[in-house]
């Protein structure tokens, strides 16, 4: 088995050396190539990468700044491995767990996807998912929805801590969508799951990503509403392809998730400019939450704070609720500000 490790970088000078040293340590254990795609860095990332270009099976490509999805897609095109995996430039890996993934891949007769996570339940460790019913339920896990087979974290929606057979991606034209920058991983995995014939689940901690707790809370994207509309449309398409019996309920659940994202990360920052959008979003959430089957999915799968925000939105007047949501966001920001931690998956 030959593994292609794809590493997108952008202004990663501060953390990249530590990440690459771990990847090079893995390179001594397994048969692999390292493909680094720099997305137009303006710091010292390129100078740092120049120090590694003399190494065998280490390839560096430079692109103009166009986003992580383009970098990953470029890496897919350049990959020569039987399998592809993705490692972000500021994250860490567990070399022993990656070795285990390589060995288990061969023992399982080369599945289309190998997914490793500490959240895989004991009874699902080394489980082969190959029936349509099982794949549909794994798709729900990728969509953060727990069910009777998998919880909402057993199949992490990111592309890290996974091996993808190159032929799966090539034969089915699977790539990262460039229309969104929050949810592209989830859509990539939706298509990968539905197109696969065999998926191997492994319980282990293979990957540790550096979590900047307040980065998303502080980021305002004026195109967020249109991006989330695209994301919701794509999720609806994948739910239809899955032939899940309650697809409409899961679609409504995701409508609430994304309306909540719009409110927390955009509308509540300027209550005057976005008040009409805020009221429309609240009306939609209130309408959907009247469906007891959808509200049950919401209460089971959303976090305590997300549920608190929904309750504020459903039971307080609009002018009051928008300020309550803003206060909650400020509290969350102040409690997590500048708190960079490593989170294992």
C-alpha positions in Angstrom: 0.0 0.0 0.0 1.3 3.4 -1.0 -0.1 6.4 0.9 -0.2 10.0 -0.4 -0.2 12.6 2.5 -1.7 15.9 1.3 -0.8 18.9 3.4 -2.4 22.3 2.5 -0.6 25.3 3.9 -1.3 29.0 4.3 0.8 31.3 6.5 1.7 28.2 8.6 5.2 29.2 9.6 4.6 29.0 13.3 3.4 25.4 13.5 4.4 23.8 10.2 7.9 22.5 11.3 6.4 20.4 14.1 3.7 19.0 11.8 6.2 18.1 9.1 8.5 16.4 11.6 5.8 14.1 12.7 4.8 13.3 9.0 8.5 12.6 8.3 8.5 10.3 11.3 5.5 8.5 9.7 7.4 8.3 6.4 10.0 6.1 8.1 7.3 3.7 9.2 5.0 3.4 6.1 5.4 3.6 2.4 4.2 7.1 1.5 4.8 10.4 -0.4 4.2 13.9 1.1 2.5 16.5 -1.1 2.5 20.0 0.3 0.3 22.6 -1.5 1.0 26.2 -0.4 -1.9 28.5 -0.9 0.0 31.7 -1.5 1.6 32.2 1.9 3.0 35.7 2.7 4.9 34.8 5.9 8.0 32.5 6.1 6.2 29.3 5.1 7.8 29.1 1.7 11.3 29.6 3.1 10.6 26.9 5.6 9.4 24.5 2.8 12.6 25.1 0.8 14.5 23.2 3.5 12.6 20.0 2.8 12.5 19.9 -1.0 15.7 17.9 -1.2 14.0 14.9 0.5 12.8 12.0 -1.6 9.0 11.6 -2.0 8.5 15.1 -0.7 6.8 17.4 -3.2 5.9 21.1 -2.8 3.6 23.0 -5.1 2.8 26.7 -4.9 -0.6 28.2 -5.8 -2.1 31.7 -5.7 -4.3 32.2 -2.7 -7.6 30.4 -3.5 -8.6 28.5 -0.4 -8.0 25.2 1.3 -10.5 23.3 -0.9 -8.5 24.3 -4.0 -5.3 23.2 -2.4 -6.7 19.8 -1.4 -8.2 19.3 -4.8 -4.8 20.1 -6.4 -3.1 17.6 -4.1 -5.6 14.9 -5.1 -4.7 15.5 -8.8 -1.0 15.2 -8.0 -1.3 12.1 -5.7 0.3 8.8 -6.8 -0.7 6.7 -3.8 -3.2 3.9 -3.6 -4.8 5.8 -0.7 -4.9 9.5 0.1 -5.0 11.2 3.5 -5.2 14.9 4.5 -3.2 16.6 7.3 -3.6 20.3 8.1 -0.4 22.2 8.4 -0.8 23.2 12.1 -2.1 19.9 13.5 -0.4 16.8 15.0 -0.7 13.1 14.3 -0.3 9.9 16.3 2.2 7.9 14.3 1.3 4.6 15.9 -2.3 5.1 15.2 -1.6 5.9 11.5 0.6 2.7 11.4 -2.4 0.8 12.8 -4.7 2.3 10.1 -2.3 1.2 7.3 -2.1 -2.4 8.7 -5.8 -2.6 9.2 -6.4 -1.3 5.7 -4.5 -4.3 4.2 -6.1 -6.8 6.6 -9.6 -5.6 5.6 -8.9 -6.2 1.9 -8.5 -2.6 0.9 -11.8 -0.8 1.8 -12.8 2.4 0.0 -12.6 4.5 3.2 -10.8 3.9 6.5 -12.1 6.2 9.2 -10.4 6.5 12.6 -11.8 8.3 15.7 -11.7 8.0 19.4 -15.5 8.5 19.3 -16.0 5.1 17.6 -17.9 2.9 20.1 -16.2 -0.3 21.3 -18.8 -2.4 19.5 -18.1 -0.6 16.2 -14.3 -0.9 16.3 -13.0 -2.7 13.2 -16.5 -2.7 11.8 -17.0 -3.0 8.1 -19.8 -0.9 6.7 -21.0 -2.2 3.4 -24.8 -2.3 3.2 -26.9 0.6 1.9 -28.7 0.7 5.3 -25.5 1.0 7.2 -24.0 3.6 4.8 -27.2 5.7 5.2 -26.8 5.6 9.0 -23.1 6.4 8.7 -24.1 9.4 6.5 -26.2 10.6 9.4 -23.2 10.4 11.7 -21.3 12.5 9.2 -24.2 15.0 9.5 -23.8 15.1 13.3 -27.0 13.1 13.8 -27.0 10.1 16.2 -29.0 7.0 15.4 -29.3 3.4 16.5 -26.1 2.3 14.8 -23.7 5.3 15.2 -23.6 8.4 17.3 -23.1 11.8 15.8 -19.4 11.8 16.3 -18.3 8.3 15.2 -17.7 9.5 11.6 -16.0 12.9 11.9 -17.1 15.1 9.0 -13.5 16.4 8.4 -11.2 14.6 5.9 -8.4 14.1 8.5 -7.8 10.8 10.3 -9.1 9.0 7.2 -7.7 7.1 4.2 -9.6 7.4 0.9 -8.9 5.0 -1.9 -7.7 7.1 -4.9 -9.8 5.1 -7.3 -12.9 6.0 -5.2 -12.2 9.7 -5.6 -11.1 9.5 -9.3 -13.9 7.2 -10.5 -16.6 9.2 -8.9 -15.2 12.7 -9.4 -15.2 13.4 -5.7 -13.6 16.7 -4.7 -14.0 19.5 -2.2 -16.6 22.1 -3.2 -15.1 25.6 -3.5 -18.5 27.4 -3.1 -18.3 27.2 0.7 -15.6 27.4 3.2 -17.5 26.1 6.2 -19.0 22.7 5.5 -16.9 21.7 2.5 -15.5 18.7 4.4 -19.0 17.5 5.3 -20.1 17.6 1.7 -16.9 15.8 0.5 -17.6 13.0 3.0 -21.3 12.8 2.1 -20.4 11.9 -1.5 -17.5 9.7 -0.5 -19.8 7.6 1.8 -22.6 7.2 -0.7 -20.2 6.2 -3.5 -18.2 3.7 -1.4 -18.8 0.0 -1.3 -16.9 -0.7 1.9 -15.9 1.5 4.9 -13.7 0.4 7.8 -14.2 2.1 11.2 -11.3 2.1 13.7 -11.4 3.3 17.3 -8.2 5.2 18.1 -6.8 8.7 18.5 -4.9 9.3 15.3 -5.2 13.1 14.9 -4.9 16.2 17.1 -6.1 19.5 15.6 -5.2 22.9 17.0 -8.4 24.5 18.0 -8.6 28.3 18.1 -11.7 28.6 20.2 -12.8 32.1 19.2 -11.8 32.1 15.6 -15.2 31.3 14.2 -17.1 33.4 16.7 -15.0 36.5 15.7 -15.2 35.9 12.0 -18.0 37.8 10.1 -18.5 36.7 6.6 -21.1 38.9 4.7 -21.6 36.0 2.3 -22.4 33.6 5.0 -26.1 33.5 4.3 -25.7 32.6 0.7 -23.0 30.1 1.5 -25.2 28.4 4.0 -28.1 28.3 1.5 -25.8 26.5 -0.9 -24.7 24.1 1.9 -28.3 23.3 2.9 -29.3 22.7 -0.7 -26.4 20.2 -1.2 -27.2 18.5 2.1 -30.8 18.1 0.9 -29.6 16.5 -2.4 -27.4 14.0 -0.5 -30.3 13.1 1.8 -32.5 12.4 -1.2 -29.8 10.2 -2.7 -29.5 8.2 0.5 -33.2 7.1 0.5 -33.4 7.6 4.2 -37.0 7.2 5.4 -37.1 10.5 7.4 -34.9 12.7 5.1 -37.2 15.7 5.5 -36.8 15.7 9.2 -33.0 15.7 8.9 -33.2 18.5 6.3 -35.3 20.6 8.7 -32.8 19.9 11.5 -30.0 21.2 9.3 -32.1 24.2 8.4 -32.2 25.1 12.1 -28.4 24.5 12.5 -27.6 26.8 9.6 -30.1 29.5 10.6 -28.6 29.4 14.1 -25.1 29.8 12.5 -26.3 32.9 10.6 -27.8 34.4 13.8 -24.8 33.8 16.0 -22.0 34.6 13.5 -23.6 37.4 11.5 -27.0 38.8 12.4 -26.4 39.4 16.1 -23.3 41.5 15.4 -25.4 44.3 13.9 -29.0 44.0 15.1 -30.1 47.1 13.1 -28.6 46.1 9.7 -29.7 42.5 9.9 -32.9 42.8 12.0 -35.2 41.7 9.1 -33.0 38.7 8.4 -32.9 37.9 12.1 -36.8 38.0 12.3 -37.1 35.8 9.3 -34.6 33.3 10.7 -36.4 33.2 14.1 -39.8 32.7 12.4 -38.4 29.7 10.5 -36.8 28.2 13.6 -40.1 28.6 15.6 -42.1 27.0 12.8 -39.7 24.0 12.5 -39.5 23.5 16.2 -43.3 23.0 16.4 -42.7 19.6 14.7 -42.0 17.4 17.7 -40.0 14.8 15.7 -37.6 17.5 14.5 -37.4 19.1 17.9 -36.4 15.7 19.3 -33.5 15.5 16.8 -32.5 19.0 17.8 -32.5 18.3 21.5 -30.5 15.1 21.1 -27.8 16.4 18.8 -27.2 20.1 19.5 -25.0 21.3 22.4 -26.5 22.7 25.6 -25.6 26.3 24.6 -27.1 25.9 21.1 -30.3 24.6 22.7 -30.3 27.6 25.1 -30.1 30.0 22.2 -33.0 28.2 20.4 -35.1 28.4 23.5 -34.4 32.2 23.8 -35.4 32.6 20.2 -38.6 30.6 20.5 -39.9 32.1 23.7 -38.8 35.8 23.8 -39.8 38.8 21.5 -37.4 39.4 18.6 -35.9 42.6 19.9 -35.2 41.0 23.3 -33.9 37.7 21.9 -31.4 39.3 19.5 -29.7 41.0 22.5 -29.8 37.9 24.6 -28.1 36.0 21.8 -25.5 38.7 21.5 -24.8 38.5 25.3 -24.4 34.7 25.1 -21.9 35.1 22.2 -19.9 37.7 24.1 -19.8 35.4 27.2 -18.6 32.5 25.0 -15.9 34.7 23.4 -14.6 36.1 26.7 -14.4 32.7 28.3 -12.5 31.2 25.3 -10.5 34.1 24.0 -6.9 33.3 23.0 -7.4 29.7 24.2 -5.6 27.5 21.7 -5.9 23.9 22.6 -5.2 20.5 21.0 -8.3 18.4 20.5 -7.9 14.7 19.7 -10.3 13.0 17.3 
